């Protein structure tokens, strides 16, 4: 269930205080009721659904292999896989993130100042994330109900949202799934930009 987005602004060294007028919290409704609510997708289940759908549509899957080389010729891509299979395709989707497999295979990242982490260093937002999936994560809504009466005024259950906890120069997300698993991650400044943070 995803009803919207919630933001809670924390102060270093102090318990969370929503403020007299909710000035340290913001809940943004994306739907007017639970019945019209959105969802958080549990990636491994959704990816598997997409994979089964693609196979059902006739797509051949090459799992557990690597792309060793690729070239663009005659309006199509030619890929050589580590399994020894050759693949011809009209288009290629590179989902490798900042590792930029396509750029490396095409030799475009060697001296390019805009490639990989050098380009990341030029961005105003220069962060990394530490994240995983957890079970039995306590309810923020339940804690707020016990600690602060103002949570009764929320337009929706804050656990039914993309929950953000803002902590000085970093922030934490919580995305709760219906299967009891919670995706949690901490977004922090990159080490190269803030070496002092690592020492502390």
N, C-alpha and C positions, 0 to 999 in steps of 0.2 A: 504494500500500500504506500503510495506517495501522494500526499495531499499538497505538498508545496516545498518551500525552502525555509529553514530556520537558522538564525545566527545568534550566537551567544558570545558576548565580549567579556573576557576574563581579565582580571588584574593580577600581576605577578605577586606571589606571596600572600594572596587573600582568597578566601572562599568565594564562590560565585555569588554575586549580588545583582539581581535583575534591575534594581533601582526602583524608586518610588513610582515612576511613571513608565516603567519598562524601557528605560533609556539604554540598558545594556543588553537588550534582546530585540530581535526583529523576526517576525514570522510572516512569510509571504505566501498567501494561499494561491495555488495554481488551479484549484477546482473548488466548487461550492459545497461538495458533500463527498462522503466516502464512496457512494455509488458511482460518482463521476470521477473518482480519483485515478491517478496514473499508477504506474508500477515501477519498482526497481527490478531490473533484470539480473538474475543470477547467471553470470557470464558462461560458466561451463555448461549449464543446462541449455541456455539459449544458443550458444555456439554449436552444441551437439544437434539441436533442432535444425539450425541452418545447414549443418553438414548433411544430415539425413535428407533434408529437402533438396539440396543440391544433387546428392547421389540419386534421388528419385527422379530428378530432371535429366539424368544422363551424364552428370559430371564425373570424371575419373579423378579419384583422390590418390595422391602420392604422399602418404604420411611417413613421418620418421626419416625424412631425407633432407638434403641440402641442395641449394642451387649453386653449382660450381662455376657456371659461366652463363652469360646472356648477351645477345646481340639483336639489333633491330635491322631487318633487311626485307626489302620488297613489301613493305606495309604490314609486317608481322614481327613478332618476337620469337627468337629461338633460344630456348633454355636447355642447358645440359644439367641433369640432376646427378647428385652423388650416387644414386642407385644405378646409374648407367642408362637411364631413360632420357630420351630427347623429347621436348615438348614444344609445340608450335602454337602460339596464341596471338589473338588480335590485340590484347591488352594485358598488362600485368599490374597487380596491386601489391605494393610493398608495404607490409604492415609491421616492419621491423623497428619502427620508431627512430630514435636518434642514432641507432646503429647504421642506418642508411645502407642496407645491403645492396640495393640497386646502384647507388652512387659508387660504391667500392668496386662492384663487378664491372661497371662501365668505365672505371678509372677516372672519375670526375672529382675525387675528393683529396688528391695528393697534396696540391699546393693551394687549394682554394680556401681563402681566409673565411669564407662563409660556410664552410662545411663543419659538420659534427659539433664538438663542444666549443670550437672557436666562434661559431655563429651564435651559439647559446649564450656566450658571454656578452654579446652585444645587445641582448634583449633586456628590456626594463624589468621583466619578471624573470629572474634567474634562480629557479628553485629545483629541488628534487623532492621525491616522496618516498617514504617508507610505509608500506602497507601490507595488509594480509586479511584473511578471513578468520573470524573468531566465533566461538559458540558461547552462549550464556552471558552475553554482555548486558549489564544492568540497564534498566530503563531510565533514561534521563527524565522523562515525563513523570514517572513515579517518584523519583528523588525530588523533583521540583514541587510536586503536590505535597510531599511531606515537609519540605523546607520553606516554601514560599506560596502563600495563598494566591498570589497574582496569576499563577499558572491556570487557575480556573477561568481566566479571561481569554485564554488562547483560542484562536479561531478553529484550531484542530489539534490533535495529539501531536506533539513535536517529534515523537518517535516515528511518526508516519510522514517523514519529510527527509530531504537531503539535509542532514544536520551538520552545521559548521560551528566549531568552537574556535574563536579567534584568540590567539595567545601572542601578544607583542608582535614579533616579526615572523610568526609562523601560525599555522592553523591546522586543525584536526577535522576530518570528516567522518561521519558515521552514516552508513546506508544499511538499513535493516531489511532482511528478506523474510518472507513468510515461512521459510523452512528452519528458522531459528538461528541462522548464520547472519553475522553482521560484518560488512566490509568496513574496515577502519584504516585510516591512513593519516600520517603526519606530513604536512608539506613544510619543508625547511629551506633556508637559504643554501645555495650551493656552497660546498666546502671551499672551492677556489676563491669565491667572493668573500667568504667570512671565515678565514682560518682560525680566528680567535674562538668562534663558537665550538669548534671541534675540541679544542683544548679544555674548554669549560665543561 
